[in-house]
Amino acid sequence: MIKAAEKASKSMIRDFGEVEKLQVSKKGPYDFVTKTDKYVEKILIEELSKAKKNYSFISEETGEINNKDKENIWVIDPIDGTTNFLHGIPHFAICIALQSKGVIVSGLIFDPVKDEMYFSERNKGAFMNNQRLRVSKKNSIENCLFSSNQEGVKFSDLNTRCTGCAALDLAYVASGRLDGFFHNKINLWDVAAGSLMIEEAGGIVNDLSKFEINNINIRAASGAINEKMLKKLENF
């Protein structure tokens, strides 16, 4: 997973450098970024297939790819935070998760701009660049910082940001930078890796298996603040 993400990120960073030049053109960078998305996905699928040739895939761009082994599935998002990428904002990530028999068993979120590699394996912990991650221990909700999408920010009276990259939001909850994350109607490939990361860093995530893969309502936070956050979000 790490090798695949590192290889795919090289073309991503190169293309991100081009995006800023395209901002000022009449056509804009949209078509260019779509090609980047598909090319990054192609590299990820190729590299992961070399390691596990029979595993299946769920990807944002291509959808489901059913191979011989349908119990082990790579869940990938080549660029989470595409709109940020499109506008030359350096806040986006590559996401890879491995789902085995319906359970996420490992996850990776790579921020190539900041060179931050988040990785977790079930029952083995969560790490960023080989440093162990732990969720925040703050227990006063007034001192906490949360992240969501625009609807979440409007709804909530919590101190909330909308960064445009759900995967990094979840990684930040796992690392204690943020205290919680909530989002309605989000896709599995946006949250699969990050949800495991938060659990492995000592946080709490609601049961995502109850939802369809493209219509997930996620609630994730440190153990210290989870119940207080959920109380605030009862009607969201």
Secondary structure by P-SEA (a helix, b strand, c coil): caaaaaaaaaaaaaaaaaccccccccccaaaaaaaaaaaaaaaaaaaaaaaccccccccccccccccccccbbbbbbcccaaaaaaacccccbbbbbbbcccccccbbbbcccccbbbbbccccccccccbbbbcccccccccbbbbbcaaaaaaccccccccccaaaaaaaaaaccccccccccccccccaaaaaaaaaabbbbcccccccccccbbbbbccccaaaaaaaaccc
